[in-house]
C-alpha cells in the first residue's frame, strides 16, 4: 500500500479516474481541529437546550461531568457518532473536510461505505488514536488503516 503524495504524470489509456492524492498532514490536522470545535459547540448547544427545556437536566449533566470516566466514555461515543453520521451522510466528508476540500474514500478509490464510515468513527474512540498519524507522511492514522480507507485531497 504505497500511495504517492504527488500524482503520477504517466497516462493510463484505460483509466478515466484521476490519481488519488492523500491529504497532507496540515489538512488532516485542520480537519481534526475544525471537527472537534464543531463537536464541542454542538455539545454546548445541546446542553443549553436541554437546560432550557428541562432544568433538572443541568443537575444530571453536571453529575456526568463530575465523573471523569463516564464523561470521557460518553463524550468519546458521541464524537464517534458525530463523525460517523457526517461521513456516512455526506459521502466521506465532515465539516472539516468540506472546508479543506478533502474526502474519505476506500483505499481502492471507491466511495466510503456507510459501514466504513461507522467503523472509522468507532476507531476514533481508541485512546491516543489521533497521535497514530504523527510519524507518517502523508498521514495514515489507525482509523484509516483499520478500515482500509484514506483521506484524499480533492483540490489538487
C-alpha positions as CSV (number, residue, x, y, z in Angstrom):
1,X,0.0,0.0,0.0
2,X,2.3,2.7,-1.2
3,X,0.4,5.8,-2.1
4,X,2.1,8.7,-3.7
5,X,1.6,12.2,-2.4
6,X,2.1,13.7,-5.8
7,X,0.2,12.5,-8.9
8,X,1.8,10.2,-11.4
9,X,2.2,12.1,-14.6
10,X,2.2,9.0,-16.8
11,X,-1.1,8.5,-18.7
12,X,-3.1,5.3,-18.4
13,X,-5.2,5.0,-21.5
14,X,-7.7,2.7,-19.8
15,X,-8.3,4.8,-16.7
16,X,-10.8,7.7,-16.6
17,X,-10.2,8.3,-12.9
18,X,-7.7,11.0,-11.8
19,X,-4.9,9.7,-9.5
20,X,-5.8,9.7,-5.8
21,X,-3.6,12.1,-3.7
22,X,-3.6,11.6,0.0
23,X,-4.4,14.7,2.0
24,X,-1.3,16.3,3.6
25,X,-0.6,16.5,7.3
26,X,-1.7,20.1,7.6
27,X,-5.1,19.5,6.0
28,X,-5.6,16.4,8.2
29,X,-4.8,18.4,11.4
30,X,-7.1,21.2,10.2
31,X,-9.9,18.7,9.7
32,X,-9.4,17.4,13.2
33,X,-9.4,20.8,14.8
34,X,-12.5,22.0,12.9
35,X,-14.4,18.8,13.6
36,X,-13.5,18.9,17.3
37,X,-14.5,22.5,17.7
38,X,-17.8,21.9,15.8
39,X,-18.5,18.8,18.0
40,X,-17.9,20.7,21.3
41,X,-20.0,23.6,20.1
42,X,-22.8,21.2,19.3
43,X,-22.5,19.6,22.7
44,X,-22.7,23.0,24.4
45,X,-25.7,23.9,22.3
46,X,-27.4,20.6,23.2
47,X,-26.7,21.2,26.9
48,X,-28.1,24.7,26.7
49,X,-31.3,23.5,25.0
50,X,-31.7,20.6,27.5
51,X,-31.2,23.0,30.3
52,X,-33.9,25.4,28.9
53,X,-36.4,22.7,28.3
54,X,-35.8,20.7,31.4
55,X,-33.9,22.5,34.3
56,X,-33.3,19.1,36.0
57,X,-31.1,18.2,33.0
58,X,-28.5,20.7,34.3
59,X,-28.1,18.7,37.5
60,X,-27.9,15.4,35.5
61,X,-25.3,16.7,33.1
62,X,-23.2,18.1,36.0
63,X,-23.2,14.7,37.6
64,X,-22.0,13.1,34.4
65,X,-19.3,15.8,34.0
66,X,-18.1,15.2,37.6
67,X,-17.5,11.5,36.8
68,X,-14.4,11.8,34.6
69,X,-14.5,8.3,33.3
70,X,-18.2,8.4,32.5
71,X,-17.8,11.8,30.9
72,X,-14.9,10.5,28.7
73,X,-16.8,7.4,27.6
74,X,-20.0,9.3,26.7
75,X,-18.1,12.1,25.0
76,X,-16.0,9.7,23.0
77,X,-19.0,7.7,21.9
78,X,-20.9,10.9,20.9
79,X,-17.8,12.1,18.9
80,X,-17.6,8.8,17.1
81,X,-21.3,9.0,16.3
82,X,-20.9,12.7,15.2
83,X,-18.1,11.8,12.8
84,X,-19.8,8.6,11.6
85,X,-23.0,10.3,10.7
86,X,-21.3,13.1,8.9
87,X,-19.1,10.8,6.8
88,X,-22.0,8.5,6.0
89,X,-24.4,11.2,5.1
90,X,-22.0,13.5,3.3
91,X,-20.2,10.9,1.2
92,X,-17.0,10.7,3.1
93,X,-17.0,14.4,4.2
94,X,-17.2,16.1,7.6
95,X,-17.4,19.8,8.3
96,X,-13.6,20.0,8.4
97,X,-13.3,18.0,5.1
98,X,-15.8,20.3,3.4
99,X,-13.8,23.3,4.3
100,X,-10.4,21.9,3.4
101,X,-11.5,20.1,0.2
102,X,-10.7,16.6,1.3
103,X,-12.8,13.4,1.4
104,X,-12.6,9.9,2.9
105,X,-12.7,7.1,0.4
106,X,-11.9,3.4,0.4
107,X,-8.3,2.6,-0.5
108,X,-9.3,1.5,-3.9
109,X,-10.8,4.9,-4.6
110,X,-14.5,3.8,-4.3
111,X,-16.8,6.0,-2.2
112,X,-16.8,5.4,1.6
113,X,-19.4,2.9,2.6
114,X,-21.8,3.5,5.5
115,X,-20.2,0.6,7.3
116,X,-16.7,2.0,6.8
117,X,-17.9,5.5,8.0
118,X,-19.2,4.0,11.2
119,X,-16.1,1.8,11.6
120,X,-13.9,4.9,11.2
121,X,-16.0,6.7,13.9
122,X,-15.6,3.8,16.3
123,X,-11.9,3.5,15.7
124,X,-11.6,7.2,16.8
125,X,-12.7,6.1,20.3
126,X,-9.3,4.3,20.9
127,X,-7.2,6.4,23.3
128,X,-4.3,8.2,21.6
129,X,-5.7,7.4,18.2
130,X,-5.1,11.0,16.8
131,X,-1.4,10.5,17.6
132,X,-1.2,7.4,15.3
133,X,-0.7,9.7,12.3
134,X,2.2,11.7,13.7
135,X,5.1,9.8,12.1
136,X,3.5,9.1,8.7
137,X,3.8,11.4,5.7
138,X,1.2,11.6,4.3
139,X,-0.7,10.7,7.5
140,X,-2.2,7.2,7.8
141,X,-3.9,7.1,11.2
142,X,-5.4,4.0,12.7
143,X,-9.0,4.9,11.7
144,X,-7.8,4.8,8.1
145,X,-5.7,1.6,8.4
146,X,-8.2,-0.4,10.3
147,X,-11.0,0.4,7.8
148,X,-9.0,0.2,4.6
149,X,-9.8,3.9,3.9
150,X,-7.9,7.1,3.3
151,X,-8.5,10.8,3.1
152,X,-7.8,12.3,-0.3
153,X,-7.2,15.9,-1.4
154,X,-9.9,16.9,-3.9
155,X,-8.4,20.3,-4.7
156,X,-5.0,19.2,-6.1
